[in-house]
């Protein structure tokens, strides 16, 4: 797919009324860390958008050499300018700080060893002036080192956003870091607001965002775009939404930005009874931006306090719909018109089911890249 054609596939921009939001905010003044496969700062859409000089040397190994195309895609979805027909980011006024960690596609063992650990990167970002940390990856192992890094970043006032994962049709494992306290777990939805059949579910799903039929780079050659599915895309679009809000309200805290997204999310169920599949609902940042007097609540109140206190009760909690919920709260039988093919295939589609290897102490673990008013309903989470 050519670059010019890719923009026509960004259906969610019109659904979310991006043109209206950009009249209020473009994300200017907000920095987003993209912790991923690296970010290529030389694509037409990212020229001038990537703050290469702000990556500390200690964790900056080849941060601008994207070996998979994934990190660059996430950066464009967040802050792309759309120049040269490239992807238009939801927050084109924001800036990206790139970080490279080891994912599948990095075949060299030597390169694997040189890549910084995700937890190490998180601590470094926490000490910077970055406001939002985009983590479009996941693991089914609860790593205390990573959890400690998450808590450190939260104490430093960062808003952390991660994909819940793409294996719901297989084992639907509990995905970290999305399941850690203080991390916003994002599920993927289609244009009608239905959760993707692949999108992992559980009581750690906090919000949902567009993640089906979204264009990204096909591969690391950056020659063409493919249309794919994944909670990675949903995560990036949520990060862009947060950047728009934080730019419009620079004095708000991470808690307040998140609280505003939760309060305005599209749902037809009680806010205090979130969905297993869609969390508090579909993000609608326009609802925040169109109200200059929006009240985000107390600066020091964690909007996910209930979930953080209870902890993860399992990915496969009570998933039976409540009597008032309609069937669209459950994974559709065919969420995206069929299973997509691998990135860069001749079909012009891509999936988001790549794998990352990260050292956890002395062992290695496999991680998976996760990763308008939408009509959404729910399935009860269970206690």
C-alpha positions in Angstrom: 0.0 0.0 0.0 1.4 3.4 -0.9 1.8 6.1 1.7 -0.9 8.2 0.1 -3.3 5.3 0.3 -2.4 4.6 3.9 -3.9 7.9 5.1 -7.3 7.0 3.5 -7.3 3.8 5.8 -7.0 5.8 9.0 -10.7 5.5 9.6 -10.5 6.3 13.3 -9.4 9.9 12.7 -12.8 10.8 11.3 -14.6 8.6 13.8 -12.8 10.4 16.7 -13.3 13.8 14.9 -9.6 14.5 14.9 -10.0 17.7 12.8 -12.2 19.2 15.5 -9.8 18.1 18.3 -6.8 19.7 16.5 -8.5 23.0 16.6 -8.1 22.8 20.4 -4.9 20.8 20.8 -2.3 19.0 18.7 -0.3 17.6 21.6 2.2 20.4 21.5 4.6 20.5 24.4 4.1 16.8 25.3 6.8 14.2 25.0 5.9 10.5 24.6 8.5 7.8 25.1 8.0 4.9 22.6 9.6 1.9 24.2 9.7 -0.6 21.3 11.9 -1.8 18.4 13.4 1.6 17.9 12.1 4.5 15.9 13.3 5.6 12.4 13.3 9.4 12.6 13.7 9.8 8.8 10.3 8.7 7.5 8.5 11.6 5.9 5.9 11.7 8.7 8.4 11.6 11.5 11.0 14.2 10.3 11.4 16.7 13.1 9.2 14.7 15.4 11.8 12.4 17.1 14.0 13.8 19.9 17.0 11.7 19.2 19.4 13.8 21.3 17.2 13.3 24.4 17.9 9.5 24.6 20.5 8.9 27.4 23.5 7.0 26.1 23.2 4.3 28.8 19.9 3.0 27.3 20.1 4.5 23.8 21.7 1.6 21.9 20.6 2.0 18.3 17.4 3.7 19.4 16.9 5.1 15.9 17.5 1.8 14.1 14.1 0.1 13.9 14.8 -3.5 13.1 11.1 -4.5 12.7 9.2 -1.3 11.7 6.9 -1.7 14.7 8.3 1.1 16.9 8.3 3.6 13.9 4.7 2.7 13.2 3.7 3.4 16.8 5.5 6.7 16.7 3.7 7.7 13.5 0.3 6.8 15.0 1.1 9.0 18.0 2.9 12.0 16.5 3.2 11.6 12.7 2.7 14.8 10.7 1.3 13.1 7.7 4.0 14.6 5.5 4.8 12.8 2.3 1.5 10.9 2.6 2.7 9.2 5.7 0.5 8.3 8.6 -1.2 11.1 10.5 -0.6 10.9 14.2 -3.4 11.7 16.5 -1.2 14.2 18.3 1.0 15.7 15.5 2.2 18.4 17.8 3.7 16.0 20.3 7.3 14.7 20.2 8.6 11.2 20.4 11.6 10.0 22.5 12.7 6.6 21.1 13.9 3.6 23.0 14.9 0.2 21.5 14.5 -3.1 23.4 14.9 -6.6 22.0 12.0 -8.1 20.1 11.6 -11.0 17.7 13.3 -10.0 14.4 16.5 -9.1 16.2 18.2 -12.4 15.5 21.7 -11.7 16.7 22.5 -12.9 20.2 25.1 -10.1 20.5 22.5 -7.5 19.6 20.1 -9.1 22.2 22.7 -8.6 24.9 23.3 -5.0 24.0 19.7 -4.0 24.0 18.7 -2.5 27.3 16.1 -4.1 29.6 12.6 -2.7 29.5 12.7 -2.1 33.3 16.0 -0.2 32.9 14.5 2.0 30.2 11.5 2.7 32.2 13.5 4.0 35.1 15.5 6.2 32.8 12.4 7.6 31.2 10.9 8.2 34.7 13.8 10.6 35.5 13.2 12.6 32.3 10.6 15.2 31.3 8.7 12.7 29.2 5.0 12.6 30.3 3.7 9.5 28.6 5.3 6.1 28.2 3.9 4.0 25.3 4.6 0.3 25.8 3.1 -1.7 22.9 4.4 -5.0 24.2 3.5 -7.6 26.8 4.7 -10.7 28.6 2.9 -13.5 30.5 5.4 -13.4 33.3 5.0 -11.3 36.4 8.5 -9.8 36.8 9.2 -8.0 40.1 12.0 -6.0 38.6 9.7 -4.6 36.0 6.9 -4.0 38.5 9.3 -2.0 40.7 10.2 0.1 37.7 6.6 0.7 37.0 6.0 1.9 40.5 9.0 4.1 40.3 7.7 5.7 37.1 4.3 6.2 38.7 5.9 8.0 41.6 7.6 10.3 39.1 4.2 11.3 37.7 4.4 9.3 34.4 1.3 8.0 32.5 2.1 4.5 31.4 0.0 2.9 28.6 0.3 -0.7 27.4 -1.5 -3.2 25.2 -3.3 -6.1 26.8 -2.1 -8.5 24.1 -3.3 -10.4 21.0 -3.7 -14.0 22.1 -7.3 -14.2 23.3 -8.1 -16.9 20.7 -5.4 -19.1 22.1 -4.6 -18.9 25.8 -5.6 -15.3 26.8 -2.7 -15.0 29.2 -2.5 -12.2 31.8 -0.4 -9.6 30.0 2.3 -7.5 31.7 3.0 -4.6 32.0 -0.6 -3.9 31.2 -1.7 -5.8 34.3 0.6 -4.0 36.7 -0.8 -1.4 39.0 -0.7 2.1 37.5 -0.4 0.9 33.9 -3.4 1.6 31.6 -4.3 -1.7 29.8 -5.7 -1.0 26.4 -7.9 -3.4 24.3 -8.5 -3.2 20.6 -11.8 -2.4 19.0 -13.1 -2.1 15.5 -15.0 0.7 13.8 -18.3 -0.4 15.3 -16.9 -0.4 18.8 -16.7 -4.2 19.1 -13.6 -5.7 20.8 -11.3 -7.6 18.4 -11.5 -11.3 18.6 -7.8 -11.5 19.3 -7.8 -8.8 22.0 -7.0 -10.3 25.4 -9.4 -9.7 28.2 -9.6 -9.7 31.9 -10.0 -7.3 34.8 -6.8 -5.5 33.9 -8.4 -4.0 30.7 -8.9 -0.4 31.5 -9.8 1.3 28.2 -10.3 0.3 24.5 -9.2 2.1 21.4 -9.2 1.5 17.6 -6.9 -1.4 16.8 -8.5 -3.1 13.8 -7.8 -2.3 10.2 -5.2 0.3 11.2 -2.3 0.9 8.8 1.3 0.5 9.9 4.6 0.0 8.1 4.8 -3.5 6.6 8.4 -4.1 7.8 11.8 -2.6 8.5 12.3 -1.5 4.8 9.8 1.3 5.2 8.7 0.9 1.6 5.0 0.4 2.1 2.2 0.3 4.6 0.0 -2.7 5.5 -3.4 -2.8 7.2 -3.3 -4.8 10.3 -4.8 -5.5 13.8 -3.4 -5.4 17.3 -3.5 -3.9 20.7 -0.3 -2.1 19.9 -2.1 0.3 17.6 -4.8 0.8 20.2 -2.1 1.6 22.7 -0.5 4.2 20.5 -3.8 5.9 19.7 -4.5 6.0 23.4 -1.1 7.6 24.0 -1.9 10.2 21.3 -5.2 10.9 23.0 -3.6 11.5 26.3 -1.1 13.8 24.7 -3.9 15.9 23.2 -5.5 16.3 26.6 -2.3 17.0 28.5 -1.2 19.6 26.0 -4.6 21.4 26.5 -4.2 21.1 30.3 -0.5 21.2 31.1 -1.1 21.7 34.8 -3.0 18.4 35.1 -1.3 15.3 36.6 -1.2 11.8 35.0 -4.0 10.9 37.3 -6.2 13.7 36.0 -5.5 13.0 32.4 -6.4 9.3 32.9 -9.4 10.2 34.9 -10.7 12.4 32.1 -10.3 9.6 29.6 -12.2 7.2 31.9 -15.0 9.7 32.6 -15.6 10.5 29.0 -15.2 6.9 27.6 -18.0 5.6 25.4 -20.0 3.0 27.4 -23.6 2.1 28.2 -22.8 0.5 31.6 -22.1 1.9 35.0 -18.7 3.5 35.3 -18.0 1.6 38.6 -18.6 -1.8 36.9 -16.1 -1.9 34.0 -16.2 -4.4 31.2 -13.9 -7.5 31.0 -13.4 -6.8 27.3 -13.5 -3.0 27.0 -12.7 -1.7 30.5 -14.3 1.7 31.1 -15.1 2.0 27.4 -13.9 3.5 24.2 -11.7 6.5 24.4 -13.3 9.8 23.4 -10.7 12.6 24.0 -12.9 15.0 22.1 -15.3 15.0 25.0 -12.6 16.4 27.2 -11.2 18.9 24.8 -14.6 20.4 23.8 -15.2 21.3 27.5 -12.6 23.9 28.6 -13.9 23.7 32.1 -13.8 19.9 32.4 -13.2 18.8 36.0 -10.7 15.9 36.1 -10.9 15.4 39.8 -8.2 15.6 42.4 -4.6 15.6 41.3 -3.5 12.9 43.7 -6.4 10.5 43.3 -5.6 7.4 41.3 -8.5 6.6 39.0 -7.5 3.0 39.0 -7.3 2.7 42.7 -10.0 0.0 42.9 -8.2 -2.2 40.4 -4.8 -1.6 42.0 -6.0 -2.5 45.4 -7.7 -5.7 44.3 -5.0 -6.8 41.9 -5.4 -9.0 38.9 -7.8 -11.8 39.5 -7.1 -13.7 36.3 -7.4 -13.0 32.6 -10.4 -15.3 32.3 -12.6 -13.9 35.1 -16.4 -13.9 35.0 -17.0 -13.3 31.3 -20.7 -14.0 31.0 -22.6 -10.9 30.0 -24.9 -9.3 32.4 -28.6 -9.4 31.7 -28.6 -5.9 30.4 -25.6 -6.3 28.1 -26.0 -7.1 24.4 -23.9 -9.5 22.5 -21.6 -6.8 21.1 -19.8 -6.8 24.4 -18.3 -10.1 23.6 -15.6 -10.9 21.0 -17.2 -10.9 17.5 -17.1 -14.1 15.5 -15.0 -12.4 12.9 -13.6 -9.2 14.2 -11.6 -8.1 11.2 -12.8 -10.0 8.2 -10.6 -12.9 8.8 -7.1 -13.6 10.1 -4.5 -11.3 8.8 -1.3 -12.5 7.2 2.2 -11.8 8.3 3.7 -8.3 7.9 5.0 -7.6 4.5 3.0 -10.3 2.8 1.6 -9.9 -0.7 -1.9 -9.5 0.7 -1.0 -6.1 2.0 -2.0 -6.8 5.6 -0.1 -7.3 8.8 -0.6 -8.7 12.2 0.8 -7.5 15.5 1.7 -10.9 16.9 5.5 -10.5 17.1 7.6 -11.7 20.0 10.1 -10.0 22.3 12.9 -11.6 24.3 13.9 -9.8 27.5 16.2 -11.0 30.2 14.4 -11.5 33.6 17.3 -11.9 36.0 19.2 -14.9 34.7 16.4 -16.3 32.6 14.9 -15.2 29.3 11.2 -14.8 28.7 9.0 -14.4 25.7 7.1 -11.2 25.3 4.5 -10.3 22.7 4.0 -6.9 21.1 0.5 -5.9 21.9 0.6 -4.9 21.1 -17.0 9.7 17.8 -19.3 8.0 20.0 -18.7 4.3 19.7 -21.6 1.9 20.3 -20.2 -0.3 23.1 -21.7 -2.5 25.8 -20.1 -4.7 28.3 -19.5 -8.0 30.0 -19.1 -8.0 33.8 -15.6 -8.3 35.1 -16.4 -10.2 38.3 -14.9 -9.3 41.6 
